[in-house]
Amino acid sequence: MIVHTILYVADQARSTAFYKKTMQLEPSLNVPGMTEFKLSESHVLGLMPESGIKKLLGDKLPDPKAGNGIPRVELYIKVKNPEIYLSRSLGAGAVVVSEIKPRDWGDSAGYVLDPDGHVLAFAC
C-alpha cells in the first residue's frame, strides 16, 4: 500500500520551496497542478493548488479557500532529530505552535504551521 496525502495550497511554488527546504528532498514530480515528495517507500506528500481540486472534482466539493487559516490536517512525522526539521521549517517560513517537548503519549514532538496553515509535527 502506498498512501498519497495531498495538501491543497494557495501557491504551489511557495509550498514546494517550503517542503523542499524543510524535508531536504527534491520533488519526485513537479508539474503545473501537482508537486509530490516521496517521504518513504509507502508515503507520498502531494501539493495541489486549491483551484486545481475544484477543477478536478467540481462544484459538489466545498471551496478549499473557505477554510484558509483553519488547520485542516496534521502531518505527524517521526524523525531521528526533530529539532533539525523544526529549525529548517522555521527558516522556510513556518510558525511555531508548540516547541518540542515530551508529550503524554511518550513522544517528544514540536508543532508548526506551514505557509498554508497545515499543522506539521516533528517527533521522535
C-alpha positions in Angstrom: 0.0 0.0 0.0 1.2 3.5 -0.9 -0.6 6.4 0.8 -0.7 9.8 -1.0 -1.5 12.7 1.3 -2.4 15.7 -0.8 -2.5 19.2 0.7 -4.4 21.9 -1.0 -2.2 25.0 -1.2 -2.6 28.6 -2.2 0.7 28.9 -4.0 2.2 25.7 -5.4 5.7 27.2 -6.0 5.8 28.7 -2.4 4.7 25.4 -0.8 7.1 23.4 -3.0 10.0 25.6 -1.8 8.9 25.2 1.8 8.7 21.4 1.8 11.9 21.1 -0.3 13.8 23.1 2.3 12.1 21.6 5.4 12.3 18.0 4.3 15.6 18.3 2.4 14.1 16.4 -0.5 13.7 17.1 -4.2 10.2 16.6 -5.6 9.6 13.3 -7.4 7.0 15.1 -9.5 6.7 18.9 -10.1 4.3 19.9 -12.9 1.7 22.6 -13.0 -1.1 21.4 -10.7 0.8 18.9 -8.7 4.1 18.5 -6.8 5.0 15.3 -5.0 7.6 14.4 -2.4 8.4 10.7 -1.7 8.6 10.7 2.1 9.1 7.0 2.4 8.5 3.8 0.4 4.8 3.9 1.4 4.0 7.6 1.7 3.9 10.4 -0.8 3.1 14.0 0.1 1.3 15.9 -2.7 0.8 19.7 -3.1 -2.1 20.7 -5.3 -3.3 24.3 -5.9 -6.7 25.0 -4.3 -8.1 25.9 -7.6 -7.0 22.6 -9.1 -9.1 20.4 -6.8 -12.2 22.4 -7.7 -11.5 21.8 -11.4 -10.9 18.1 -10.8 -13.9 17.3 -8.6 -16.4 20.0 -9.4 -19.0 22.0 -7.6 -20.0 19.4 -5.0 -16.7 19.9 -3.3 -16.7 22.9 -0.9 -14.1 25.5 -1.9 -10.9 24.8 0.0 -10.2 28.6 0.2 -13.2 28.9 2.6 -11.1 27.1 5.2 -7.9 29.1 4.8 -6.3 29.8 8.2 -8.1 27.0 9.8 -5.9 23.9 10.4 -7.5 21.1 8.3 -4.8 18.4 8.5 -1.8 17.4 10.6 1.2 15.6 9.3 2.9 13.8 12.2 6.4 13.0 11.1 8.6 10.8 13.2 12.3 11.6 12.6 15.6 11.0 14.5 16.3 14.7 15.0 13.0 16.7 15.2 14.9 19.8 16.3 16.6 19.9 12.9 13.3 19.6 11.0 11.6 22.2 13.2 14.5 24.6 12.7 14.5 24.1 8.9 10.8 24.6 8.8 11.1 27.9 10.6 13.8 29.0 8.2 11.4 28.2 5.4 8.6 30.3 6.8 6.7 28.1 9.3 5.2 29.5 12.5 5.8 27.7 15.8 2.6 26.4 17.5 4.4 24.4 20.3 8.1 23.8 20.9 9.5 20.3 21.1 8.7 18.8 24.4 7.7 15.4 25.9 4.1 14.5 25.2 1.7 12.4 27.2 1.8 9.5 24.6 5.6 9.1 25.0 7.0 11.0 22.0 8.8 14.3 22.1 7.1 16.5 19.5 7.1 20.1 18.3 4.3 21.7 16.1 4.4 24.3 13.4 2.1 25.7 10.8 3.2 25.6 7.2 2.6 28.7 4.9 -1.0 27.4 4.3 -1.8 26.8 7.9 -1.4 23.0 7.8 -0.1 21.5 11.0 3.3 19.8 10.9 4.6 17.8 13.9 8.1 16.7 14.1 8.6 13.9 16.7 10.8 11.2 18.0 
